[in-house]
Amino acid sequence: MAQRVYIKVVGFSDEERHALNTVFRLSEQCLTMYQLWTPTAPEPPRVALMDAQSWEARVEAESPLHRDLRILWIGASPPDSVWRALPRPLAWPDVIEALDQLFAQDSGPDGDVDPGPDSVMSQKQALIVSADREQRLYLRARLALARLTQADEAETAAQALELARGRHYDLALVDGRLVDCDPWGLVRQLRQGANAIRHLAMTQAQRTASERARAWLAGVDELLEDPPHPGRLDAWLSRIELGPAA
């Protein structure tokens, strides 16, 4: 059953707020939808997200008015009253994972969250390759909503190849707008070697028949729009069987 959860946010920089709003928008595709609480919201907040770097956050956290409100504290020296604390540097996938665990739809007879098949995804590794920071943030957030929170980012092909040489990735998402290399050549290299990545998707402005054929020849599982449609990206994630590289 779908539910909407209002979250009170105290503190954080403009850049962090922008990222948080992006993550909230992405949650609209899920059963648990997160939305910023304002005084005009139809119901009170169920969680408060507080920034340790804000003096106002500590005042709010220690207020008796919030005695029954779960507080997710970001940063050092959490008050005793907080429900959970996460350290900086801030990682929005960790925040969403904590909220998802709290508001999970299915629970066991003792109230414990049933990890279900998502626990498998949480153990997997992803590589995101894009020079566009907003694109990387979007893709990381989509993976986090699928419980795949362990993801590394590369801004260039050289960085991607260096990361791929040093560790095993179960999947990679490559931005077709890379300018420091031929993206198709990068895909072919990621598909080779001792740490070959088994599952790859590429974003492409033009998804013509010729581009689809090119993707197939390069070993790309899925050719996605730029920016990727969330439904098609989620469908790709649900289809692939993540496992050791072939």
LINNORQUI-V131821 format. One line per field, one symbol per residue. ss: DSSP state (A for helix, B for strand, O for the rest). psi: psi as a letter, one per 30 degrees, with the letter a starting at -180 (. if undefined). burial: + if it has 9 or more other C-alpha atoms within 8 Angstrom, else -. A space follows every 10 residues. Layout:
ss = ???
psi = ???
burial = ???
This chain:
ss = OOBBBBBBBB OOOAAAAAAA AAAAAAAAAO OBBBBBOOOO OOOOOOBBBB BOOOAAAAAA AOOAAAOOOB BBBBOOOOOO OOOBBBOOOO OAAAAAAAAA AAOOOOBOOO OOBOOOOAAA AOOOBBBBBO OOAAAAAAAA AAAAAOOOOB BBBBOOAAAA AAAAAAOOOO BBBBBOOOOO OOAAAAAAAA OOOOOOOOBB BBBOOOOOAA AAAAAAAAOO OBBBOOOOOA AAAAAAAAAO OOOOOO
psi = kkkkkkkkkk akleeeeeee eeeeeefffl ejkkkkklfg lfllkfkkjk jffkeeeeee egkffgegkk kjkjalhklf flekkkllkk jeeeeeeeee eegkeklafg gkkjeafffe efflklkkjk fjeeeeeeee eeeefggjfj klkkfleeee eeeffflkkf lkjkkfgkfg ljeeeeeeef fllehkkekk kkkkekhlee eeeeeeefgk ekjlljlkke eeeeeeefek jkakk.
burial = ----++++++ ++----+-++ ++++++++-+ -++++++--- ----++++++ ++-+--++-- ++---+--++ +++++--+-- -+--++---- -++++++--+ ---+--+--- --+----++- ++-+++++++ +---++++++ ++++++++++ +-+++++-++ +--+---+++ ++++++-+-- --++++++++ ++--++++++ ++++--+--- ++--++-+++ +++++--++- -+++-+---- ------
